């Protein structure tokens, strides 16, 4: 197939999969993803204990995306470990996503998932929507502490879900840690944190948690996500698989991430708005675009961004 790819050596039958976030909390939701055109089954970012998340309203659709402050609602990591054997029958890679509230949490969950039926483990260091909990990935010392404690816990590939960075020095610092601890893949970016949308009619923010401050998603953040993918592609030189996340709603969007250097793309906002049919649609659009441009595979086009 034109759109087959690999993440950390694991084969994906297509270029598009769901991002951890919408519609992936329950076994029923994960089975819908499994039966769709998604290349893999990405689980909800989980914590050690179950969480109800932040108060409503905490997710609002916007003309070009969404703003959310979900607060990591999930069933707790032990439930997702139980889901994995039931998802194996779909013959797709299963990806766990873990979000610790402290370093010990990351160790406990990674150790448990290393012994589970998942294929890949995404370590979410970039949730922007927890009260009084800064994003780990903006603290390079804390990031190194987490990586030093989880990197030797098993053989399943580990990846990092990263926030947006806005300075090249920060790209370089996190790239050094990725190389040092042999991180196998990265997902970039998580939502752009601490943004504010105001309703002029009610004169209030549109979401309730954190006085209206939340993570911006969708079209709004695509240029930031593309820049992150490109920066890490140039710094890591194909030694780490990259999954692009942010504003992918068409095959053309996916192709832009491919040119920037992404090995796959994850879909969140479009999945929430359109449902699971979006994966097959975007994959088909990407395949048609590649054929029209004369590329025989995603590998032929990956990273081939031309400079003016």
Buried (B, 14 or more C-beta within 10 A) or exposed (E): EBBBBBBBEBEBBBBBBBBBBBBBBBBEBBBBBBEBBBBBBBBBBBBBEEBEBBEEEBBBBBEBBBBBBBBBBBBBBEBBBEBBEEBBEBEBBBBBBBBBBEBEBBBBBBEBBBEBBBBBBBBBBBBBBBEEBEBBBBEBEBBBBBBEBBBEBBEBBBBBBBBBBEEEEBBEBBBEBBBEBEBBBBBBBBBBBBBBBEEEEEEEBBBBBBEBBBBBBBBBBBEBBBBBBBBBBBBBEEEBBBBBBBBBBBBEBBBBBBBBBBBBBBBBBBBBBBEBEBBBBBBBBBBEBBEEEEBEEBBEBBBEBEEE
